[in-house]
Amino acid sequence: MTEREEQLLTKVPAITLGFWIIKILATTLGETGGDTVSMSWLGETTSEAGQSGLNGYLVGTIIFGVLLVGLVWAQIRARKFNAWLYWATIIASTTAGTTLADFATRSLGIGYPGGSLLLLSCVLISLFAWYRTLGSVSVNTVVSPREELFYWVTITFSQTLGTALGDWVADAGLGYSGGALVFGAALLIVAGLYYFRTAVSHVFLFWLAFILTRPLGATVGDFFDKPVAKGGLDISRPLASAILAVIIIALILVLPQRAGRKAAG
């Protein structure tokens, strides 16, 4: 690839069907992986929760937060798109989002409605600041550290919002499987608006779909690992996380992974 061709590429992947498949699996892994650390290993859902003086959700958030910062730094430092680095950063953002949302809604007592509204505000503020600073929030403009920083901040807020939103809908009476169907149907509507060439902004549809994949992953992940009595399949969280990780690795190897093309202007 020539230097001129590299200048026409972004630091994030092209938005293809394969991208969305891996994204949904990554958000599901974020749910089961985050719950594995905060709930299973740090005991937030056991009778010993809090006895050690540590909050499992907060500790999990710190662990994944440090990992996320390190990966974002590496992503920004990278000269061009790297599929393995990109998807590792996405998974770190969604696991951090899982534990952070659980800490806010459960430990701080904000609740799912309050947490969802607060995080939605954070997403909108991030997008507004991005637009005001650089004139566009399209992922096809992510070619420099400034755009990448806004990109990853917005993504992390959206991943956290999706976790709270998924839990809110599931606990409102639909259950995990019902919540997954609702968010899956919403994504199909967004896909229809995109592929049938409607007048709706493609940039808006991208961010709407990006946010919706997270509660879909949250409800599917909870459906896998929650007890049967609560509407889940009671699959081991570490086992579910390992299976999802293997599938994601296989798809990254099999599906074409290419950088998106820089938007004109």
TILUM-79815 format. One record per residue (C-alpha): x, y, z. Coordinates in steps of 0.5 Angstrom, whole numbers, plus 500, padded with zeros to 3 digits. Example, Ala and Ser with C-alpha at 12.3 -4.5 7.8 and 13.67 -1.06 7.14 Angstrom:
2
525491516;527498514;
***
This chain:
265
500500500;503507498;503513503;498516499;493510500;495510507;493517508;486516505;484510511;482511518;484508524;477504525;474499521;470499515;463499517;460492514;456486516;462483519;463489524;456489527;457481528;463482532;461488535;455485538;459479540;464483543;458487547;456480550;463478552;463485556;457483560;459476561;467478562;465484567;460480571;465474572;470479575;465483579;460478581;463471581;471473583;470479587;463476590;458482589;452477588;455472594;453472601;460475603;459481598;462487602;465484608;472485605;471492605;472492597;466494592;467489587;463493582;468499583;474494583;472491577;471498574;478500576;481494573;478495566;479502566;486502567;486497561;482501557;486507558;492503556;489500550;486507548;493510548;496504544;490505539;492513538;499511538;498506532;500509525;494505522;488501523;490494527;484489528;487486534;488492538;482495536;477490538;481489544;480496546;472495544;472489549;475493554;471499554;465494554;467491560;469497563;462500561;459493565;462494571;461502571;454502570;453496575;457501580;453507579;446503579;447499584;452501589;451508588;443507588;442511582;437506579;437504572;432510570;437515573;443511571;440511563;438518563;445520566;449516561;445518555;446525557;454524557;453521550;450527548;455532551;461528548;458528541;456535542;463537544;466533538;462536533;463543536;470542536;471538529;465539525;463532524;462526529;462521523;467515524;470516517;473522520;477518525;484519523;488523528;489523536;484529537;478525533;480518536;480521543;473523542;471517539;473513545;470517550;463517546;464509545;465508553;459512555;455509550;457502552;456504559;449507557;447500554;449496560;444500564;439501559;439493558;438492565;433497566;428493560;430486563;428488570;422492568;418485566;421483559;426479562;433477559;430474553;424479552;429485552;434481547;428481542;426488543;433491542;434486536;428488533;430496534;437494531;433491525;429497524;435501524;438497519;432498514;433505515;440505513;440500507;433502504;437509503;432513507;433520508;435519515;443521517;447515516;452518522;446518526;444511524;451509526;451512533;444509534;446502532;452502536;448504542;443499541;448493540;450494547;443493551;442487546;449484548;447486556;441482555;444476551;450476556;445476562;441470559;447466558;449466565;443468570;440463574;434459571;429462576;431469574;430467566;437465565;441459562;445459568;451458564;458459568;460466567;468464565;465459561;461463557;466469556;471464554;467461548;465468546;472470546;474464542;468466537;471473536;478471535;475466530;471471526;477476526;481471523;476469518;472476516;475481512;478486517;480493513;480500515;475505513;476510508;477517510;471522509;472527503;474534507;
***
